[in-house]
Amino acid sequence: MMPTPDDFSRLWQSVPAGPAPALRQIEARARRFDRTIRNRDWRESGAGLLVAAVFLWMSFHARGLALASDLWLAACGIWVVFYLRRYSRTSGGVPPEKSLAAYRRAVLERFDRQIRVVRSAKYWYILPFWAGLMLNAAAFYERTGVTLRFLLLVVFVTALNAALWWVNDVAAVRYLQGKRRELLELFGEEGDRDE
């Protein structure tokens, strides 16, 4: 005889309330984290598309080195959108028939994926934009011949990109690792039992 939906409801209600509040708290944090990542991805994608549009428009009025730098920076904007869509996606939830250990692994993998994305930002985000901006500075120097402004531009762009590197590679990674540790504490030993 097949169980009815009422049988499942009674079974669900008969489960002791021990780990349920902790699990609800973990689920809420995971949803909040996914929402934060989605919002960040949309913001960065919008900024990437804006950068692409601005530099693509500028490329119509540029020649030589300026044209190359404008096209490079437009491509960087599109690359950011592609990269985030490809590698930063938040995964869906774990099906209810999976064990607590499977749910734990899925939630922790979300954090690990974002840590990898942020840690590698120096390669897919900062370095390409820095190279494009250096090319743009060289085009400025070629056009004006003003050495002091060129050097100031190089120092400013390099310092700005160094700050972005620090924010991503140090501050954001530490923050994500701290949030991951908090979730591990919430899971406690319970996540390891169902393997």
Buried (B, 14 or more C-beta within 10 A) or exposed (E): EEEEEEEEEEEEEEEEEEBEEEBEEBBEBBEEBBEEBEEBBEEBBEEBBEBBEBBBEBBEEBEEBBBBBBBBBBBBBBBBBEBBEEEBBBEEBBEEEBEBBBBBBBBBEBBBBBBBBBBBBBEBBBBBBBBBBBBBBBBBBEEEEEEEEBEEBBEEBBEBBEEBBEBBBEEBBEEBEEBBEEBBEBBEEBBEEEE
